[in-house]
Amino acid sequence: MILLKNVTLYDPRPLGKKDVLLSYDKVALVEDHIDCPLPGTEVIDGSELIAVPGFMDQHVHPIGGGGEQGLHSRTPELQLSNVVEAGVTTLVGVLGTDCITRSVDALLAKTKALNNEGVTAFCLTSAYCYPPVTLTGSVMRDIVMLQEVLGCKLALSDNRGSHPTREELIRLVSDIRMAGLVGGKPGVLHIHMGVDKAGIEPLLDIVRTTDIPIWHFRPTHMAKHPDQAVTFTQMGGYADFTAGVNLPKVLSRVWPELNKSLTTISSDSNGSMPKWDATHEHVIGMGVGKMTSLFNTVRELVRMGIPLEDILPCITKNVAEALLLYPRKGTVQAGSDADLVLLREDLTIDTVIARGRKLMEGQRVLVKGMYE
């Protein structure tokens, strides 16, 4: 058991000074004052710390991605310490451009491994391509029968995608919706958005002309189409933005118009970050996404004037609600998972607790992967 004393708590709402008692993997109590912990309870003085829910990153490449410059350009696998130092306690793994040398089987195995190592991990089936690549031979079967699989991935408006037709999109998202209903999952079609000027217009057309709920479409990398993101959230859909040095400027511009409860941020960690020529046809360089960009971006937005309690839900509560995990995840309240990040006053990460276990303390990673 761990007792946090006199910590400034955001759940992610600002609640002021609180005591928080963690018992095994759950939050047991959140009170103004908690006395008499049981023998053996670890007491942490939180008087100079800020406690927030563990961060949730719904777009991660745990087994690496990339490959657009040849097989030598495949990006490396995610390590547990990368997750811990970023303050992430829950993640969703995805495949990327490469669905030939990277497989759903390998992604699922890595997802299970991360769960074994102490964080909470889920994943999506398929990749950029259409028809989808799956483990069981069916998107519906993957979602219903594989515990960790929450939905499916696809690419749109990108010259590396398969350019599915309107009818193919409708059939795919309809299957995902039914699988979500049967499997008790969110049933999401997580869509990598490229830079094509059409943007999410194919999705908007389907939503406007069919009875398919907008809730199932989850476009990401929406900093490429920020005005469409505004429209999408105002219609009731979730829009996901990719963290990075350019996002604060883009997001701060559209922030007043976005439906903030339907706005999320993810890192694209360990995915390739290709640098394109002026025609956007040829790769001239390659970078790798970092999970630390997730909270770095949030911290920069706070520095630019967005209150912490307004932007924090984009990596906590909003993500949990979008994935049907709230209030188990995305909050700090009695009964929720004991996933917390303790921040210093300058908003640097001091301590990370996942499922009631300290993975980082005093800015030192305590728990690493088996081969680190």
PyMOL commands that set and color helices and strands:
alter all, ss='L'
color gray80, all
select helices_A, chain A and resi 71-73+80-85+104-117+139-145+166-183+201-209+214-216+222-224+226-234+247-254+260-262+293-303+308-315+317-322
alter helices_A, ss='H'
color red, helices_A
select strands_A, chain A and resi 2-10+14-23+26-31+42-45+50-53+55-60+88-93+120-125+149-156+188-193+217-220+239-242+263-266+272-276+283-288+340-343+349-354+357-361+364-365
alter strands_A, ss='S'
color yellow, strands_A
deselect
rebuild
show_as cartoon
